[in-house]
Amino acid sequence: MHVERLPIGLVCQSGIFFGSFCGGLQLLGKGIDVGNASDVGIADCIGYFENDEDVRLIVVHVEGVRHPDEGRSILEAARRVSKRKPIIVFKTGRGQQAASAVSSHTASLVGDDDVWDAALKQCGVLRARNLDELHDLTRAFCSLPSTKVESVVVVTLSGGMGVMALDACDEYGLEAATLSAETLRKLREMLPAWLEAKNPVDIFPAIMAAENKGEVLMRSVEAVLSDENVDALLLIAGTWLEEVTPPLSDVLKAAGRFGKPVVWCPYLGWAFDVSVEDVEQKLKEKGVENVATLPTPERAVRALAALRRYAEFKELV
């Protein structure tokens, strides 16, 4: 099996991450398991990855610290390094019931979760609340261009999922992009007269009526990404449409050339038994860049919001 080294530096207090991180070792670049940090600690490892040219993203799993000075060292290292590279922290042992388990596992003090939360934000660190979010943010920062995302356009083959995406934008503080008059004109040329051209762009009726279904998808994506009001695209489309012309992989490859973040949400489990890893591998084989694959609109928007938070932190420093 070919294992691709990605630009990820992983620091963890549990070796299980080497076997399950983001679906397996194929998404791991370099990793350090510090265990109970009796000699080498998390701060040391963050500092090491700061100067590692192979590492563009640092991911940290931490249960707790052995003493307050260690916590301060971690935050100092994170504050310094996050000015150069994004850091994602997965802090476990958040609640009282987990505290005793952490104590026996790594002899660490979990600390107050609100304090951790506030301190990490001040350091420009992105916090993942669960494994799904950790995986999503890792995929986003590895695949998408580093840019400030404020406005999102949704192109969808499902009107219902388009609405879900806008709900997520409200929840995570992103704006639904207001499309320009020129973009709306381009969309009206493809959409049926009874369907209003707006964001989210529901292209399902146009796809069903068109002889060249792939061309509708391509023209829609290129129209919205050409719009200066659009910072990022969320594409909600079928699991894999290689049988149409142009195929979905060509559409995504063209979308990636605009230099804007593009997140594709396939219909995982709807008609085909595939995973995010399956379709990611297909994209790599087709040479698609600047595109991340995430399973739901809510998770996609959450990842785009993380790009914005990190860009805002970088602006301050």
N, C-alpha and C positions, 0 to 999 in steps of 0.2 A: 504494500500500500504506500502510495506517495504521500508524504506528510509535508504540507506547506508551512513554512515558518512565517508567521504574521508578526507585525511590529508591536507585540504586546509583551509587557513585563508584568508577570503575576507574582505578588507577594501574598502568602497565606499562612494561617495558623492551623490549617488542616490539609493533610496530603490528599484528601478525597478530591480536591479541586483539580489535581493533575489528571484524574480519570473522567471527570464529568463536566469540566469547565467548558461552557458554550458548546456542548454536544460532543466533546472529546478532544483529544490532543491535536486534531487537525487545525484547531483554532488557537493553539497556544504557541507563543514565540519562545519566551524564556520564563522559567518559574523558580521561585525560591520558597521552600516550606520552612518557616522559622520555628515551628513547634512552640515550645514554651519560652523562646527567645532568651535562653540563659546566657548565650554568648553573642549571637548576632540578632539584632532586633529589626523591627519593621522600618524604623527611621534609617538605619544603615542601608537597607535594601532600596528604599526610595532614593536615597542619595546615590547609590550605585547606578540605578537605572537612569538617573538624571543625565549622566554623561555617556550612556550607551547609545551609540548612533543607530543601532538596530531597533531601538525601542522608541515608538512614538506615543504609545498609550500605556499608562501604568494602572493596573487593577490590584486593589488591596482588599483582602479579607482579614478582618480583625475581630476577635472576640472581646478582648480587653487588654489591659496593661498591668504589669506587675507592681508598678508604683507611679505616683503622679508625675515624676520627672520623665518617665518613659513616654507618657502621654504628651507632655510638652515637647519632647524631642520629635515625636511623630508629627505633631502639628507644625512645628517649625520647619521640618523638612518638606512637608506637604505645601506649606505656604510658599516656600522658595521654588520648589520644582514645578508647581502648577502654573507658574508664570511662563514656563517653557513648554510643558507637556500636560495634557489633560490627565487627571487622576480620578478614578472611580473607586469609591470605598463601599464595600459591603460589610456593614457593622452588624454582627449578630450578638446574641445575648442581651437583647434589648429589654426584656421583661424580667420580673422577679423570679418566675419559675425557671427561667434559663440561667439565672445567675449562679445557682449552685452547680449546675452542670458545667458551666464554664470554669468554675473554680477547680473542679476535679479534673477537667480536661487539660487546661494549660496553666493552672494556678494563677489566673488573671482576675483582675477586678474589672467588672463590666462598666462601671460608672453610670451616671445619669444620662439617659438617652437624649433628653432635650439639650443637655450641655454638649454632648457629642455633635448633635445636629447643628447647633449654632456655631460651634467652633469650626466644623468642616466647611460650612458655608462661607465663613469669614476667610478661610484659606483658599477659596475657589475650587474646592473639591466637590465632585458630583457624587451624591449618595444614592446607592441602589437599595431598595427596601426588601427585595426578594430576589431569588435566582432568575426569574423571568426578566425582571428589570435589569439585572446585571448583564444577562446575555444580550438584551436589546441594546443597551447603551454601548456595550463593547462592539457589537456589530455596527452600530451607527458611527462611532468614532473611528473605526477601522475602514469603513467603506465610503463615508460621505465627506465631501469637501468641508473644510473648517470655515464656516461662515455664520453670520448672525441671521437667524431665521425669525422673522416676525410675522410674515404673511404667508399663508399656505393655500394652494389651490388643490382641489380634489377632483380628479377625473375618475369616474366610476362606472362600472357596468351593473351596479346595484344601487338604486335610489335610496334604499333603506340604510345601506352601509355608508353612503355619503352623508346622511343625516347623523349617523353615529360619529363620523369623523368630525363634524362641526361641534357636536356635543363635547368631544374630547378637546377641541381647540378652546372652547370656553373654559373647560376645567383646568387646562394647563397654560392658559394665558397667551395663546397664539391667536392671530387674527385670520379670518377667512378673507383671502385676497379679493379686493374689488377689481374686477377685470376691466381693462381699458375698452373703449368703444371699438378699436380696431380688432381686439381679440374677440369681442362679442360678435362682430361682423363675420369673422372667420368661422366661428362656431355655428352661427345661424345658417351658413351655407351648407352645413352637413345635417343639422338637426331638423326634425319635422316641424312644420309651422306651428303646431299646437303646443310644442314644448319650449318653454322659456329658456333662453341661454343665460346661465348664471352659475355661480359657484355654490355648491358642487355641480360639476358638469356631468350630467347623466347621459352617457352616450349609448346606452343599451338600445333605445328605439332606433337610433341611426345605424347601429351595428346590425340589427336584425333586418333592416330594410335594404342594406347595401349589398351589392355583389362582391365588392372588394372590402371585406370587413377589416382587414389589417390596415388598409389605407385610412379608414375612419379613425382608428386608434392612433396611428402615426400623426395625422394632421391635427388631431385634438391635442396631443401631447406637445407637439412643436408650437402650436398656437399659444398655449398657456405659458410655456417656458420662455417664449419670446417676449412676454409681457413684463415690463419693468416693475409692475406692481407685485409681481410674484417672486417670493424668495425661495420657495420649495414646492415640490409636487408630491402629493400622495396619490398613487395610482392603485385603484382597487379593480383588479382584473382577474380573469380565470387562471387556474393553476399553471397551465402551459399551452400556448396557442401557436405551436410551430407549424401547424397545418395551414394557417392563413398566410396571405402575402400582403405586405411583409410580415414575417413572423414576430412574435412578441420580443424575442431576443434582439432583433434589429431595432424595434421600437425603443427598447430600454437602452441599447447602445447609443442611439441617436439622442435620447434624453440626457444621457450622461455627459454628452459633449457640451451642453450648455453651461456646465460648471456649477450648477445649482444642486442642492441635495434632492435626491429622488428616492422615495421609499415605495416599494411595491408590496402590496398586500394581496397575496394569492388566496384563492378559496381552498385553504387547506382542509382536507377531510370532507369536502362537499361532494366532489365527484370522483376524486382520485385519492388513493392512499399514499400520500407523499408528505415529506416534512420540509421545514425551512432549509435544513441542510441539503436535501435533495435538489431543491430549486436553486440554492446558492451555488452548488457545484455546476449546474447547467450554465448559470450565468458566467461563471469563471471560464468554463470551456468555450463560451462564445465571445470572451473578451470584453464583457460588460464592466464598466467602471462608473464610480460615483453613484452607485445604486445599492441600497440596503434592502434586504427582504425581511419583513416582520409579519407576524401572523394575523394581527388585528389592527383596525384603524386606531383604537385607543392606545395600543402599545407603540404604534408608529408615531403618533402625535407626541406622546410622552418622550420619545427619543429625540424628536426634532426640538422640543422644548429644552432638552438638556443641551443641545448644540447652542441654543440661544443663551442659556445661562452662562455657559463657559465663555462665549464670545463677549458677553457683558462684563464678566470678570476681567478678561484680557484688556478690554477698553480702559478699565480703571487703573491697571498697572502699566 
